Amino acid sequence: MQRFVDNVLAVSKESVKTFTYEALHNIVRLINGVSAFLLTLLPGKATILEGLHGWELRPTVRGPRYPRWMEHGVSSFNKFIHDLSVDSDTSSEDYSSAEEDSEEDSDGVCPASPLSRSSQASRANSHAKNIEYWTGWTMFLLSWILFPVRFLLGIALRLCRLFHSRGSTTSSIGGGHKPSRFHSFRRVHTPKDHIIHRTTDRRRGVIEDLHLAIEIFIEAIFDFFHKAAHFLLSPSEVLRVPYRWFSSQSTGHEDSNGMSDTSVPTATLGENDPTPTERKTTFHQSLNTDARTCQDVITELGYPYEAIRVITSDGYVLLLERIPRRDSQKALYLQHGILDSSMGWVSNGVVGSPAFAAYDQGFDVFLGNFRGLVSREHIDKNISSRKYWRYSVNEHGIEDIPAMIEKIHQVKTTELKISQPELDEEMNDDQPYKLCAISHSLGGAAMLMYVITRRIEEKSHRLSRLILLSPAGFHHDSPLLFTAMEYLMLPLAPILGPIVPGLYIPTKFFRMLMNKLARDFHNYPAVGGLVQTLMGYVVGGDSSNWIGVLGLPHYNMNDMPGLSFYVAHHLAQIKHAKKFIMYDYGSASANMELYGSPEPLDLGEYYGLIDIPVDLVAGRKDNVIRHSMVQVHYRLMKDAGVDVSYKEYEYAHLDFTFSHHEELLAYVMSCLLLVEPMQKQPCNQKASRSREKAN
């Protein structure tokens, strides 16, 4: 009878699970089908699914095809990585997935990363882990409910044990100890540890979480009925369970909060001791979100990493990240744009990222991060949201960038004087290194503001070359949405500013939800294609991979870049004035105090102060900052006598950082290589300069 009941419950459970699974997926298929139908109705967007591939961070040695500009051994590190991936496939076969391999090979795209593949096994075990989780909690609660009975019966059982021999007690203790040793031995070699060794870049979406929650609920319900049936049909079998509870010794309760601290052996390229060391890493298995940082991506790829905290003059704490090459006399500073972070410069892996390419070419690479995180990093730990977000583009250009570049100068000067003492005498007051900068979007406007204001103040900007990828600064030719925001924000700024000082997702739950929705957009291409198309319409037809960028790891539940209302207000002022102006504080007295004039400075009138070569790059498909607006920068610089170049590509706005384009990377690297490092002076020149100083 008991077996019959078990079979009936098992069949019923699987039937219910199958029904709910199919119902959920039919609903999803319906949504995906309706999205595909709507896509066919949108003009010129019926074929968007053919070229839509959701962007996914792939920090893997099996990266894209070796680029043309790195041939003939120009990039030794990338060549080593490429040869390693071609010649030895055994390391990746351990965690390969036939399903992913077939998908990638059929599309002609590079194989999925080991991180993506390891997540397949993680997903396969997630069901069992969650069942174990709820079962553990149920047993825990029952044990506390029955604690008084267990305590009284336990006293009686302990009195009975006094009559056992000491030899049997010793053997029982030894027998109880052996399984723990065996368990610990097996734990070291379980596939789970091999999988955890590589952090997954495969998150669960909302649909997958919903399916998993329904399945856990069904398992819990049928488990209750299964135990109730066993109690009624086999009471003697059930009574053995509390007996084992009472007779067993207390061994503590395992942590079942969905977190696991795991020691991960790691090694970083460039360390004095390359022996892998143990590092504590916490994985959020229950939420299954990708919260990797720029540091994680850099170190996973085997590059060295250093984090430098920079404090601005107004108290903001900035993170300046570095891929250090301490003895190099060539340094590169990369600055991101709006609602972005340093992750954008490493997001395309070893081969396609400007940061890694520059490092391989001998540069000491610094990755800047503007102020404006949800975590609100400031020296004043109790700073209010209203005060923290009270900054415009001005503060990016005259506070953030100067603080980071001065920190770079301090670090490089100190390190080079230690590693190359002869430079101290050779360079005198000159900086012993060459510093180039690459900036994107808003970072480009802030960088121009920095150079011009430093020249007005007669201070050194320490830069040798400036490469601006689709820089902001002129916006009068922009999409309809930006025009609507201009007319909305300019009159309402005094009212909206104090109420909504920062534009960001305020709670962890909604940040996690957005991160998971981005995964659903990737899993269901028609839905993703519809959202991608609507985003393109919002920004005037820009064809950037908006869906892919929403899934970036730095848009996670713990922290994310935000946008100050006053930065948006400043951009609206620039668009309305049709000039590249600094922030207008709304009164002649406030402007006079800061600028020395009742009107904010028009930076375009001061382009003649730029004394370094500037390379402008625009995208013909960029409708966020149209190429006509980048041409305004070019014409003003050309008329002012600046050594400026201009280049156009068939790119959208986000393609400059989040897409792998060999021609763009080749052009950027060719511009950087035009800057020669500081040359050592001959001995006779050193002697003559010493005599001049003596005289």
N, C-alpha and C positions, 0 to 999 in steps of 0.2 A: 504493500500500500504506500509505504513511504517513497519507494522508487517511482511509483506511478505519479505521485504528487510532485516529486522533483522534476520528472519529465514534463508534466503539464506546465509547471511554473517556468521551466527553461524555454519551452516552445512559446509560451505566452510572452515571456520577456523579449525574446528575439523578434517575435512578430510585432510587438509594440515598438521596439527600437527601429525595426525596418520601416514600419509605417511612418513614424515621426521623421526618420531620416529622409525618406522619399518625399514626404510632404514639405519638409523644409527646403529640400533641394529643388522641388518643383516650383516653390515660391521664388527661389533665387533664380531659377531658369526663366521664369516668367518676367522677373524684373530685368534680367539680362537681355531677354528677347525684346521687351518693350524699348529698352535703351538702344538696342541695335536698330529697331524700326525708326525711332526718333532720329538716329544718326543718318539714316537714309533720306529723311525729309529735310535735313539741314542742307542748305546749298553748298556744294563743293566739299562736303565732309563725309560722303559715303565711303570713301576709301581710306579713312583715317586709321581703321583697324589694321590695315595691311602693314603699316610702318610703326605701329605703336608698340613699344616694348617698355614696360615699366622700369624705371631706373632702380637699380639695386646695388648697394655698396658691395664690392667684391674684392676684399683684400686677399688676394690669392696669388701664388707664384705662377699659376697657369692663367696668365692674363691675356689680353688681346694680342693680335699679331705684332711681331717686332716692328716698330715704326721705321720708316725710311731714314729719318735723320739720325738714327742711332746705329746705322750700319758701320762696318769696318772697325768695330771695337771702340767707337767713340764713348759709349757708356758701358764701362766695364761691369758695374754692378747689375745693370739690367740685362746685359748679355749673359752673365753668370746665372741669373734667375731664369732667363729664357732657356738656356741650354739645360739647366737642371730639370725644368718641367718637361722638356722634350725627351731627354735621355733616360730619366728615371721616373716611371709611372707607378712604382710599387707603393710609394708613400701615399698616393692619392687613392689607390684601389681599396685601401682598408676601409675608407668611409665613402665609397662611391655608391651611387644609386642608379640602377638601370633606368628608372623612370626619368630622372633628370638628364641622364646622358642622352637618352633618345630624344628628349625634347630639345636640348641644346644643339645636338648634332643635326637634327632635322631643320632647324632654323639657320644653320650656318653660323651660329654664334659660338663664342668661346665656351668651353665646358664650365659647369657651375663650380663655384668655389668649394673647397673642403668644408667651409663653414656652413654653406647651404646644405651640403650633403649630410653633414652630421645631424642636422636638424630633422632629417627623415627618421632616423632611429629615435630621436628625442620625441617626435610626435607619436611614434608607434608605442612608446612606453608611457605616454602621458595618461592614457586611459587607466592603465593599471595603477599608476602612481596616485591618481585622484581617487580611485576606489579605495586604495590603501589609506589615503588621507582621511576619508569620511569614516571608514571602518575603525581606524585608530581612535578618532574622536568619540565614536559611539561606545567603544570598549572603555575608554577613559571615563566617560560619564557614568556608565553602569558600575564601574569599579568604585567610584566615589559614593554612589547611591547605596551600594551593598557594603560599604566600608565597616559599619558597626558589626554586622554579622561576620564579616571576614576577620575582624579583629578578635572577636570572642572565640570563633572556631580556630583561629590561628594560635591562640594561647594553648588550647587543648592539643593541637597538633604538635606544638613545640615540646609539651610535656611528654608526649608519646615518643618523640625523637630522642629523649634522654636515655631511653632503654636500648637504643641501637648501639652497636659496638663502635669504637673509635676508628677501627680500620675501615669499616663501611662508610663512616663519615668522611674520612680522608679521601677514599676513592670517589665518593660523590662530589667532594670539592674539586678533586682533580678532574673528574669527568665533566664538571660544570665549567671548568676553565678552558678545556681544550676546544670546545666549539667556538669560544670567543676568539681564540688565537686563529683557528681555522677561518672564522668569519673575517677577521682583519686581514688575513693573507689574501683571501679571495677578493676583498674590497679593493685592494691595491691594483688588481689586474682585471677588474670588471670592465666591460665595454663602456659603461657609463663614464668612467674616469677618462677613457680615451676620447670620448665625445666631448666631455666638459673641457678637455684640454684646448679645444677650439670653440670659442664663443660663437653661438649660432647667429646668423644674420637673417634667419627665417622666422618671422613673427607670425602669431596667429591673428587672423582678422576677426571682426565682430561675428561673422557668420560661423566661423570655426569655433569660436568661444561659445556661441549659442548652442551649436550642435553638441559640444562637449558637456555643457551644463545640463541639457536635456537628457543626455545619456547617463550622467551621474545621478540625476534625479530618478530615472527609471531603475537604475541599479539599486539605489537605496530603497525604493518602494518594494521591489521584488525581494530584496534581501530580507526586509522585515517580514514579509509573508512567508518566506522560506524558513526563517527561524521560528516563526509562530507555528508552522506546520510541523516542524521537527519537535517542538515542545509538546504538541498534542499527541503526536504519533509515537515518539520515542523519548518519554520522560527520563528514562534511565541514562540515555546517552547525553541528554542535556545536563543532568546533574553532575556529570563528570567535569564539566567546564568550571563551575564554581569551586569544585574540589581542587582542580589544578591551580586556580587563582589563590586559594587559601594556602596551599602547600608550597607555592613558589615564593622565593625571596624577592623582595622589592629591588628592582634594577633601574628605577628611574623611568622617565617617560621621554621618548624621542621627540625632538622638535618637529612639529608638523605644521608650521606656519607657511609652508611654501617656499622657505628660504634654505639654501644650503651653502655653507662655507667650505670651499674646496681649495686645497693647495695646488697651485698650477706651476709646474716648472717652466721658467722663462729664461731667455738670454737675449741681450741687446747688443747689436753690432756696435763696436767701438769701445766696449767696456774693457777694462784692464784684465779682468778675470771673466772669460766667456762661459764659465761653468754655469749651467742652469741653476737658478735659485728658486726657493719656494716662495710663493706669493699667495696671500689670502684673497680669494675672489668670491663674491656673493652673486648667485644667480637667482633671478626672480622667476622660478619655474611656473608658479601658478598664473602669473600675468603674461609670461612669455613675450616681453617687449624687448626691443633692441635699444639699449641705452649706451651704446659704445660712444666713446669720445674720440677726439682727434688723437690723443695719446694712444688709445687702444689700437687704432688703425696703423699708426706709425710703427709701434713696437711689434705688432703682429707681423708686419712685413719685414722685420729684421733691421730696421733703421734705428739709430740712436735717437733719444728724445730728452728734452729738458724743458721744464716749465719755469717761467720767470714771472713773479708777481710784480706789477708796476702800479704805483700809486700816483694819480694825477694831482695837480696842484689844488683841485677842488674836492679831493677826497675819494674819488672813484677808484676801485681796485680792478685793474685790468689783467687779463691773462695773456702774456706774450709767450707763445710756444716756439720751440726751436728744434731743428734737426741739426745738431752741432757738428761743425768741422772747425775745430778751435784754432788750428794753425793756418787757416785759409785767409788770404788777404782780399777775397771777394765775398761780399755778403749780399743777400737778397732779402728784402722785406716785402711780404705779401699782405695786402689789406682787402678784406672782403667788402661786400656791399650791404644793402639794406636787408634786414631779416635773414641774415646769413651769419656764418662764423668761419673759423679757420678750417672746418671740415671740408668746405668746398674745394680747397686747394689740394686735398689728398684723396678726394672721393673717387677718382678713377683708377686707383690702385697704383702699382709700381710703374707701369709703362705710360699711362695716360695723364699723370698728374704733374702740374708745373713744379710743385715743391720737390718731388722726388727727382724729376729731370734736372733741376738746377743743382740739387745736391750731388748727383752723379757727375755733373760738369765741374765740380770743385767748389761750389758756393756753400757758404755757411748760411743756412736758411732760417729766417725768422717769420713766424705766422702771427700777425696781429689780430686782436679781437677788440672791437669797439665796446663801449659801455652799452648797457641795455639788455640785461638778462632778467628772467623772472625771479631769480634768486636775489637780485638787488645787492650786488657786492659793493660795499662801501665801508670806509673806516668807521663811520657812525653805524653801529649795528642796529640802532633803533630808528634809522631814517624812515620817514614816512614815504608812502608811495607817491604822494604829490610832489615832495621835494626831490625824490630820486629821478623821476621822469621829467624834471624841469630842465631840459636841455634841447638844443637845436643842432643843426649841422655845424654851427660855429664851434661847439664844444668838441665835436669830432676832429675838426681841423686845427684848433688852437689849444686843445688840451690833450686829447687822446694820442694823436699821432706824435706831437712833440715829446710827450712822456715816454712813448715806446722807442722812438728813434734815439733819444738821449740815453735810454737804458742800453740800447744796442751799442752805442758809441762807448759807453762806460765798460761794458762787458768785453767788446772786441779789443779796445785799447789795452785793457789790463791783461787779457790772455796773450795778445801778440807780444807785449813787452816781456812777458814771462818766457814764452816759447822762442822768441827771436829778439834777444836783448839788443842786438845791433840796430834794430829799427828805432830805438829811442834816440840814438844820436843822428841817424840818417834823416828822420822825418821832421825833427824839431817840433814846430807847432802844427804841422799837417797831420791829419788822421792817417794812421798806417794801414788803411784798408779802403776799398772802393765799395760804396753802398748803392745798390740799384733798388728800385721799387716797382712792383706790379700791383695795380689797383683795379677793381671792378665796380662799375655802377656808382653808388654813393661814395664808395671808397675813393674813386677817382676825383670827385668833386672836393672831398675833404683833403686829398693830397695836394691838389692845386691851391686850395685855400692855405694849406700849411706852408707851401713854398713861397707864395706871394707875401703872406703876412710876416714870415721870417725875413724876407728880403726888405720889407718896409721897415722892420725893426732893426735892420742891419745885423742880423744874427745868422749864423751858419745853418743851413738846412741839411748839410752832410750827405746829400744825394749826388750821385754821378750820372744817373739816367732814370727816366720815368716812363713806364709803359702803362697806358691807360686803356682798359678794355671797356668799351661802351660807357664812357664816363658821364655822370650826371652833371648838371650845371645850366643847361638850356632845355626848356620843356614847352615852349609855346606851340610847337607842332607835336601834339600828343593825342591819345585816344579820347573819345567822348567821355568816358568815365572820369578821367583825370580833370577834364574841364568842369564836369559837374561837381567834383570834389573841391575844385578851386572856388567856385561860386558859393559853395556851402560853407567851407571852412573860413574863408576870409571874414565874413561878417559875424560868424558865430564863435570865432576863436576865443574871445574873452569869456564866453559862457561855458563852452565845452572844455576848455583847457583845465580849469580846476576840477571839473566833474570827471572827465575821462583823461587823466594825464598820460596814461600808457595804453597802447593797444596790444593786448596779448591774451592768451587763454589762462584764466586765473587759477583754476584748480587742477590737481593731478588727474582726477577722473576724466575730465574733458580733454586734457592733453593726451592721455592714454587712448581715449576714444578716437581722437583724430588720427593718432598714429596707427591704430588698428583699422580704421576706415581706409587709410591709404593702402594698407595691405589688401583689403577687399577690392579696392579699385584696380589693384594689380592682378588679383586672382580672376576677376570677372572683366574681361577686356571691353565688353560693350558698355558696361557701366563706367569703367575708367575712361573709355573713349568719349562718352557723352560729357562727363565732367571736364575732361581735357578740352573738348570743343567749346563748352560754355565758358571756361576760363579764358580760352583764346579770344572769344567774343568780348569778354569783359575788358581785356587789355588790348583791344583793337586789332585782334587777329594774330597776336604773337604766338608762335608755334613752339615755345619752350615746353620741356617735359615737366609740366606743373604737377602731374600726378606722382612722378618719380621723386620730385623734390620734397613733396609732402611726407614721403616715407623716409626721409633722411634720419639717421640715428640721433642727430642733435635736436630734432623735433620730437622729444620723448616726454614721458610723464614727469621726470625729475626736474628738467629745466629746458628752456628754449629761448631763442632770441625774441625780443619784443621791439615794438616801435613806439617811440615817444610821440605824443600828439604834436609837440612843437617841432619835431623834425618834419612831420607831414605838413604842418602849417608853414614852415620855412620853404618847402618845395612848392607849395601853393603860391607863396609870395614870389618866388623865382619865375614861376610860370606866368603869373599875372604881370610882372614887370618886364618880361621878355629879356631879362638881363640876369647875369650870374652875380647876384647880390648876396651880401651877408644878411643875417637875420635883422629884420626891422622890429625894434622893440615897441613900436607904436607911438612914441613921443620923441620930439626933437631933443629934449633934454637928455633922455636915456641914450639915444644914438650919439649925441654930442659927447657924452661922457666916455663912451667906448670907442667911437670912431673918429672923434674930432670934427664931425660934421653932422648936420641935422638929418641927413639921409644916410642909409647904410652904404658901405663901400661897394662899388661896382667892380668886381674882381677882373672882369674882362678888360677894363681900362688899364690894368696893371700887368697884363701879360708880358710886356716888355721887360719886366724884372726877372723873368724866368731865364736862368743862365745855364741850363743843362739841356741836353737833347731830350725831346719828348716824342714818343711813338704812340699815335692814336689808332685804335682799331675799332671798327664799327661793323654792325650786322645789318644786312639788307632786309632780313626778316624780323629784325628787332623792332617791335612796336611799343615797347616800354620806353626806351630811349632811341628814337629813330635815327638812322644814319645821317639825316639832314641836320639833326641837332649836334652830332659829333662834328660835322663839317663846319658848324659855326665856331667851335673851338679851333679847328684847323685854320680857318680864314683869319681869325683874330690873332692867332699866334704867328701865322705867316706874315701878316701885315706888321706885327711888332718886331719882326726880325728873329724870332725864336727858331732854333734848329729843330724843326718838327717834321715828322713823316706821317702819312695817312694810309691806312689799309682797310679794305672792305672784304667781308666774307659773307657767304650765304648762311648766316647764323641768326638764331633768335637770341633773346636777352640772356637766358640761362645757359645757353650752349657754350659760353665762354668759360664757364667753370665746371658744369656738371655733365658735359659731353666730351667724349674722347675724339678730338680732331687733330690728326697728325700735322696738317698744314699750319694750323694755328700754333701748335706747340713748337714746330720747327721755326716759325717766324719769331716767336717770342724768344726762343733760345738764341737765334741769330742776332737779335738786338742786344741781348745780355752779353754775348761774347764779344761785342764791339768794345766793351769796357775792359781795358787791360788792368791787371793788378799793379800795385805800386812796384816800381823797378828799383833795385838796389843801385846806389850811386857808386861810381868809381872812386878809388881811394884819393886821387888827386882833387876831385870835386869836394870830397869830404874835408880834405885838408884846407882847401881854399875857403870853404864855408866856416871852418873853425877859426881861420885867421881873421875873417870878417867879423866874427863874433867877438874875438879878442880886441880888435881895433874899436 
